Amino acid sequence: MATVWRTDPDYEATRRRMVWNERIPERFPDVIVSVTSDADVIEAVKLARSRGLRIAIRAGGHSWIGTSLRDGGMLIDLSQLNGVT
């Protein structure tokens, strides 16, 4: 599980990768979590719950207007999740 907080130096590059086109909305999650397994998803949800963060989900990332980007809260990126057990 890769976790990038808004204060991390690579935050902006990570945030921009969450939208497939160049129309990057001016919305900023507090944290972006990229998961690769169902265990990662569980850990991300636990982290969000422990900090009182709302959760938004990015699946394929093909929303033209970047609907998965929300101000505040946690964005969980499922694009590298290939299956669940």
Secondary structure by P-SEA (a helix, b strand, c coil): cccccccccaaaaaaaacccccccccccccbbbbbccaaaaaaaaaaaaaabbbbbbbcccccccccccccccbbbbcccccccc
